[in-house]
Amino acid sequence: MGVDTDKGGREEEDAMPVWGLGEKGQSHLWSQVGVTEFCKAVLMESSVSLHQHGSELRAPGLGAKESHGGIQLGRSAGPRMLQLFLDLLRHLVIHCEQLDAQNRRKREAVQAESDLFLDMESVASLELADDQTPEEVLVAILRHPTLEAWFLALEQQVLPQHTLSPVLVKLLAAHFSAGALQLLVASAPILRNMGRLGLLAKYSEAITQSVLRELRARRAGPATSLPKTLPQLEALQELHPYMEGAQLREVTLALLGLPEAHLLAQRPTKSPGKGRHLSALGKTLVQLLTGSPQDQLQGREFLWSSEYVRGLGALLPTLAVDELDTVFLHTLQRDPVLASVVAADVLDYCLTRRTQVALGIAALLLQQSCTHLLRFELWCGQASVGLSLQEDLDSFLPLIHVYLQCRTHGHFMRPARVSSAVIPVLRKALWKQLQDRLLNTSGSPESGLLQETLAQLVPFARAKGLRVLMDRLPSLLQTPDSHKSWLVADAVSAALEGSSEELNAWRKTLLESCMQWLLVSFSGGQPDNANTQEQERQMLLRLSELLHALKEVDPSTWQKFVKMGLKFRYQDHTFLHTLCAATHLLYGPESSVCTQLIQLPVVHMMLTQHSLFLPTLLTSEEEGNPDSQVKDQKILLLLRAYEQNKLSLISFR
């Protein structure tokens, strides 16, 4: 090391080709005994240095022998020597991992080759890949009493027995913890890959206890600025991904329980999100909440979860950090029942912040809590809310949609006058804008949220506004891209239930729009995806419902429907069932439009003379591909039907 100059020291230096473990000709040094003994020797020298009286620190012997005499080291050299020891161990761990990864790659390459022949070098590569030296090195280092006892010992106030002066022990212990932390940071991902995170248990416990001790002291005293670095806080920030869930929850809950002043570097201002700077404790809390796996941080115990949500919710308005909002939203999505423990001012914060995540939190609160539902209704009563909704409709629309869904929940727990006053505010602020967006066919199709929200407002619409909607909506309903707009049409039908005459006229309009929609869809050829097929199926069912309600149809539209349907949807079972049911209804003895429609024999001819008639008849959706006997039986039934109806086969193909 350049410290001892005697012969013994040179012999010990020559015995240290540990850094050449990967070099050719020195693979014999890659052994459990040689490397682990080196680690133990370095840790032994660290231990001797920490226990040395006064300011005398011995240089490391780095071998089986003890060093001769020792060298006088002052306070400036002592920390550097400790740092050197710990850096040696850290570099050794990294080097071991690099060699282990290199050997694994060699083994994979060898195994990919032919198994019939392996040379001696390949055999050696396989043996090296199975070497457990990296794991043994980590065990030797991390379970050494010196490392375990002195890591964060000063912060825990549990210093091991020593003969150092108070000033020197603080100096050396601080440097030892800092160096040990870097060693642990380098070792942690390797241990996780090995499945040996248990080796970090004592260090994680030391971090937990030292942080909790610091937080208890902070909570009991006034808010003062933290030192530039707190070793235990730095250790928590570096190693929290490798700590146990119970430890993280305990520390997180303690941080959440701190007064707000401890988490902020300056006083919060009246405007959320502006002029706020987090202290080191606040940044640590954000890092824990956003950087730890949520399934590890969030326990299933309801009491813990309640305290967690209550504490985090109390901090949201003060900290106004996007990452914390996201964590809070994910927590409520995971356990929606916890919304009941969230303070009411969190909803105020979300409505003021107006980000997508914040309004998502607000929507969850409305769904799960009558208290927040009432709070939202009171917020809607403010004078400036209508203008805010109009100016930021896209952001508020999901929240308004949720409110309109949940407004009847727990209505007996809220003053009726408050709830009844909300709808006029929403109608005045949103109706015209939503209606204009819906009827503006030049834009791209909406996702469906706009249509659903407008449909929820239809029961509360004024007569004039409803009439405008009824006049302009039918033309929109005929276009295939407007499938979602039928939600609004259904809402209008429900609103007209009290007037049979208006409802009947509206249904006739809807029937025409429905058939026009189907004609456009049929003319586009076969449906290209399952979504289009499902839309057609729903529209055919809607057609059946309207026909049964009206028992009449426009003759020209009906003729087009039959022709287009038989041309493009002959083998569509839903279409055939709809056509069959409509035929029985429209051509029955009680039908008033029977004589005006295309004649039934013509429909029969169109069906039976179609090229797909026999293939469709002889197969069915349930049977798949029937055998010849089943086909013969179907043909006999067909001939019998012709005979019973006194029809001659000469007139048909």
Secondary structure as UniProt FT lines:
FT   HELIX           7..14
FT   HELIX           17..20
FT   TURN            21..22
FT   TURN            24..25
FT   HELIX           27..29
FT   HELIX           32..51
FT   TURN            54..55
FT   STRAND          56..57
FT   STRAND          71..72
FT   TURN            75..76
FT   HELIX           77..112
FT   TURN            115..116
FT   HELIX           120..129
FT   HELIX           133..142
FT   HELIX           145..150
FT   TURN            151..152
FT   HELIX           153..156
FT   HELIX           166..194
FT   HELIX           197..200
FT   HELIX           201..220
FT   HELIX           231..239
FT   HELIX           240..242
FT   HELIX           245..256
FT   HELIX           260..263
FT   TURN            272..273
FT   HELIX           280..291
FT   HELIX           294..297
FT   HELIX           302..319
FT   HELIX           322..334
FT   HELIX           336..341
FT   HELIX           344..353
FT   HELIX           356..368
FT   HELIX           370..380
FT   TURN            383..384
FT   HELIX           385..391
FT   HELIX           393..406
FT   TURN            407..410
FT   HELIX           411..413
FT   HELIX           416..420
FT   HELIX           422..439
FT   TURN            441..442
FT   HELIX           449..457
FT   HELIX           458..460
FT   HELIX           463..477
FT   HELIX           480..485
FT   HELIX           486..495
FT   TURN            496..498
FT   HELIX           500..523
FT   HELIX           530..550
FT   HELIX           555..568
FT   TURN            570..571
FT   HELIX           573..586
FT   TURN            589..590
FT   HELIX           594..596
FT   HELIX           600..608
FT   TURN            611..612
FT   HELIX           613..618
FT   TURN            621..623
FT   HELIX           628..644
FT   TURN            645..646
FT   HELIX           649..651
//
